[in-house]
Amino acid sequence: MKHAMIELFKTELSKIPADRRRQVDFSWSIADKIDSLLKERNISYTEFAKMTNESVSKIKEWVGGTCNFTLETLAKISTVLGVDLIKV
């Protein structure tokens, strides 16, 4: 049964377009970076919300890994944290 579930998962995963998988990977990487920086600097979500003029729920969305970040949002976060979240 476990093997069948794994195979089903692999089959379904293979149906997701490569560009969509990459987009999700990017989102997770950015979310992980933001979360790591906040933890390293001992900044709470509430403090970060104030720093970015956003709601705590928005911060949770950012670090949750499912946010479809805009360039405007990435620029804001990068500026507040003083690091480049993306490099081209």
C-alpha positions, 0 to 999 in steps of 0.5 A, spaced: 500 500 500 505 504 501 509 503 495 502 504 491 501 511 494 508 513 493 507 511 485 501 515 485 504 521 488 510 521 483 505 520 477 501 526 480 507 530 481 510 529 474 503 532 471 505 539 474 509 543 469 516 544 470 515 552 470 510 551 476 514 547 480 520 552 479 515 557 481 514 553 488 521 552 489 523 559 488 517 561 493 519 556 498 526 558 498 525 566 499 520 564 504 525 560 508 530 566 507 526 571 510 524 566 516 531 565 517 533 572 517 528 574 522 530 568 527 537 570 526 536 577 528 530 575 533 525 579 529 518 577 531 512 577 526 509 583 529 515 587 529 517 585 522 509 587 520 511 594 523 517 595 519 514 593 512 507 596 514 504 590 513 499 585 517 502 580 521 497 575 517 501 578 510 508 576 514 505 569 515 503 568 508 510 570 506 514 565 510 509 560 509 512 558 502 505 559 498 506 567 497 506 569 489 511 574 491 511 581 486 518 584 485 515 590 489 514 586 495 521 583 494 524 589 493 520 592 500 523 586 504 530 586 501 530 594 503 527 593 510 532 587 511 538 590 508 539 583 503 538 581 496 533 576 496 534 575 489 540 576 484 539 576 477 
